[in-house]
Amino acid sequence: MIVEERIYTLQIGEVPQYLNLYEQEGLAIQRRILGRMVGYFSTEIGPLHQIVHLWAYRDMQERTERRARLMNDPGWKEYVKKTRPLQVSQENKILIPAPFSPWANDDPALDMAAEK
C-alpha cells in the first residue's frame, strides 16, 4: 500500500466554504472513484488555511488509474471549477506505511468505492 497526502493552502477565510463544497459535491465522487480515504482534515495550529487529505492505494499503478478516472469525471470537473479559485497552492506526497501500520496491507474492507 501507499498513502497519498495532499495539502491545499486556501485563500484566508475560505476553509469553511471549501469544506462545504467538498461535502456537498466532491466527497461522493472521490469516494466512488478513489475509494480509500484515510482522512480529511483542516489545520488549526501551524500553517493555517490548509486542507489535508490522505488516500490509500495498492500501488502507484492503482493511484494513476483512479486519479485518471477522477480527472475525466464530468461531475468532478464541474466541482473543481468551483474550488480552484479558493486555492493558493497544493502539495502532494507519497507516504509508505510502516509494516505495522493499519494501511500497510491491502485490506478490501477499507475500500469505500462502489466500483472496484
C-alpha positions as CSV (number, residue, x, y, z in Angstrom):
1,M,0.0,0.0,0.0
2,I,0.9,3.6,-0.4
3,V,-0.8,6.7,1.0
4,E,-1.0,10.0,-0.9
5,E,-1.0,13.1,1.3
6,R,-2.5,16.2,-0.5
7,I,-2.3,19.6,1.2
8,Y,-4.2,22.5,-0.3
9,T,-3.5,26.0,1.1
10,L,-6.6,28.2,0.6
11,Q,-7.3,31.8,0.5
12,I,-7.6,33.3,4.0
13,G,-11.1,32.5,5.5
14,E,-12.1,30.1,2.7
15,V,-11.8,26.8,4.7
16,P,-15.5,26.6,5.7
17,Q,-16.7,27.3,2.1
18,Y,-14.2,24.7,0.7
19,L,-15.3,22.1,3.2
20,N,-19.0,22.8,2.5
21,L,-18.5,22.4,-1.3
22,Y,-16.4,19.3,-0.8
23,E,-19.0,17.7,1.5
24,Q,-21.9,18.6,-0.9
25,E,-20.3,17.8,-4.2
26,G,-16.8,16.4,-4.2
27,L,-16.9,13.8,-1.4
28,A,-19.3,11.3,-3.1
29,I,-17.3,11.5,-6.4
30,Q,-14.0,10.9,-4.7
31,R,-15.3,8.0,-2.5
32,R,-16.8,6.3,-5.6
33,I,-13.6,6.7,-7.7
34,L,-10.6,6.9,-5.3
35,G,-12.1,4.6,-2.7
36,R,-9.8,4.5,0.3
37,M,-10.0,7.8,2.2
38,V,-7.6,7.6,5.2
39,G,-8.7,11.0,6.5
40,Y,-9.7,14.6,5.6
41,F,-8.6,17.5,7.9
42,S,-8.2,21.2,8.2
43,T,-5.4,22.9,10.1
44,E,-5.8,24.7,13.4
45,I,-2.2,25.2,14.6
46,G,0.9,25.7,12.4
47,P,0.4,26.6,8.8
48,L,-3.3,27.8,8.6
49,H,-5.9,27.8,6.0
50,Q,-5.0,24.3,4.8
51,I,-6.9,21.2,3.9
52,V,-5.0,17.9,4.3
53,H,-6.4,14.7,2.9
54,L,-4.9,11.2,2.6
55,W,-5.9,8.4,0.2
56,A,-4.6,4.9,0.2
57,Y,-3.8,2.8,-2.9
58,R,-2.5,-0.7,-3.5
59,D,0.4,0.8,-5.6
60,M,1.3,3.7,-7.9
61,Q,-0.4,1.9,-10.8
62,E,-3.7,1.9,-9.0
63,R,-3.3,5.5,-8.0
64,T,-2.6,6.5,-11.6
65,E,-5.7,4.7,-12.8
66,R,-8.0,6.0,-10.2
67,R,-6.7,9.6,-10.5
68,A,-7.2,9.4,-14.3
69,R,-10.8,8.3,-13.8
70,L,-11.3,11.2,-11.4
71,M,-9.9,13.8,-13.8
72,N,-12.2,12.5,-16.5
73,D,-15.4,12.5,-14.4
74,P,-17.8,15.3,-15.6
75,G,-19.1,15.9,-12.0
76,W,-15.5,16.3,-10.7
77,K,-14.6,18.7,-13.5
78,E,-17.6,20.9,-12.5
79,Y,-16.7,20.7,-8.8
80,V,-13.1,21.7,-9.5
81,K,-14.3,24.8,-11.3
82,K,-15.9,26.0,-8.0
83,T,-13.0,25.1,-5.7
84,R,-9.9,26.0,-7.7
85,P,-10.4,29.8,-7.2
86,L,-10.3,29.2,-3.4
87,Q,-6.8,27.5,-3.6
88,V,-3.5,29.2,-3.3
89,S,-1.2,26.2,-3.6
90,Q,-1.0,22.4,-3.5
91,E,1.5,19.9,-2.2
92,N,1.4,16.1,-2.7
93,K,3.5,13.4,-1.1
94,I,3.5,9.7,-1.4
95,L,3.9,8.0,2.0
96,I,5.0,4.5,2.6
97,P,3.3,2.9,5.6
98,A,5.4,1.2,8.2
99,P,4.9,-2.6,8.3
100,F,2.8,-2.3,11.5
101,S,0.5,0.4,10.1
102,P,-3.1,-0.5,9.5
103,W,-2.5,0.8,6.0
104,A,0.5,-1.4,5.3
105,N,-1.7,-4.2,3.8
106,D,-4.4,-4.1,1.1
107,D,-7.5,-4.6,3.2
108,P,-10.6,-4.7,0.9
109,A,-12.7,-3.6,3.9
110,L,-11.0,-0.2,3.8
111,D,-12.2,0.5,0.2
112,M,-15.2,2.9,0.0
113,A,-15.5,2.7,-3.8
114,A,-18.7,1.1,-5.1
115,E,-16.7,0.0,-8.2
116,K,-13.5,-2.0,-7.8
